[in-house]
Amino acid sequence: MPVRKTKRGAERTALEGSWDVLICGASFAGLTVARELAGSGARVLILDRYEIGERQTSACGAPTDWLLNLGLGDSIRQTFDELDFHTPYTDKVMRLPWSFSVFDYPLLCELLWEQCGEAEFETAKVDGLEGELPPAGSRVDPNHVFAVKTDRGTVSAPLVVDCLGWRRVLGAGGYQPPDGPLSRGLEVHPGGQADRMELWIERGVVPAGYGWSFPAGDELRVGVGSFDPRFGVKQPTVELAERLELPPDGYQGNWIPHRLRESTESGIFFCGDSAGHCLPLTAEGIRTAFYFAIAAGRELRRVVDGHADREAALERYAAFNADHRWQFEWLLRVQKLIPRVPPRLLAPTLGAMAHDRFVRWSFEHYLNIAHPDFALQPIDSAPLGPAQLAA
């Protein structure tokens, strides 16, 4: 586990003051929001309990074009255009219509941070908002300034974004595992090299979920994800590593939301895992974090630039989030269906799905949920929804 690097001793000074925008969380979503505000003249403060790039919690992979379009190509460790599926009764290779890359997490965060302009960063644990939250759905006073409590003091801003993960710290309440709609994932990072990206859909690996092996240059990222939050994943991860004749070195894992949540609440913007921006079935949450963070960041920029007030920005961002709800719900239905399919039917089903025409159709639709071209839109343009991007 990483060692927290929060300032200590003489360096641990009190943190207080006011900013134009306060971004809580400095991973994929938080840094991308800040990136959209670069050059705006806004005073932006990013807070995280860890240093930027310090704490990796996922296999760190995304469609290659997302990384390239965001200027993060130097972080790529390995790229794949095929995906190997394994079931108890068959193995299939799917040639993807777009490539997928695994990346170096600290370097990617460093590259994002370099694009954040004059934004400031401080290590501090965010504890919540000072005072009572307005009732959900109520209109917040347009002149209200939010005070955010941290373990180093209280900071304030009229525009606040929660990118702190599934706990939704600045909301009315987060999920409590294992009772919430959360998947769980764990992986190990043994040294080694390989040239195949692999997935296992086997009840012997995990009753509801999948196992994976993502090569990443000089290491392998091998893990297990379970849709059932009550199913422990440590032993299955060890067993999968043993099957691949690998030592279970370098554990990391996290809870993974699999239900879309409201992206605004009581005047606060939510992005990334705090808004459930992680696709059910695949548990892919990095490109969706980029995608919704760009949308949130551009709405915030409209406010900073004087083109909209906070309430209008909240409404537009909430509508953008809601436009995607049906896609998340459709994937969640498939996620619930997979464990009910008899193992002997998985082989012919996977065989039918492996045909090039079906693969291209399904993966292109899947990519359109959060298309990489979104990152190339002009900052001052109106965000395009999934239907417009697909067209």
Secondary structure, 3 states (H helix, E strand, C coil): CCCCCCCCHHHCCCCCEECCEEEECCCHHHHHHHHHCCCCCCCEEEEECCCCCCCCCCCCEEEHHHHHHCCCHHHEEEEEEEEEEECCCCEEEEEEEEEEEEECHHHHHHHHHHCCCCCEEEECCEEEECCCCCCCCCCCCCCCCEEEEECCEEEEECEEEECCCCCCCCCCCCCCCCCCCEEEEEEECCECCCCCCEEECCCCCCCCEEEEEEEECCEEEEEEEECCCCCCCHHHHHHHHHHCCCCCCCCEEEEEECCCCCCEECCEEECHHHHCCCCCCCCCCHHHHHHHHHHHHHHHHHHHCCCCCHHHHHHHHHHHHHCCHHHHHHHHHHHHHHHHCCHHHHHHHHHHHCCHHHHHHHHHHHHHCCCHHHHHCCCCCCCCCHHHHHC
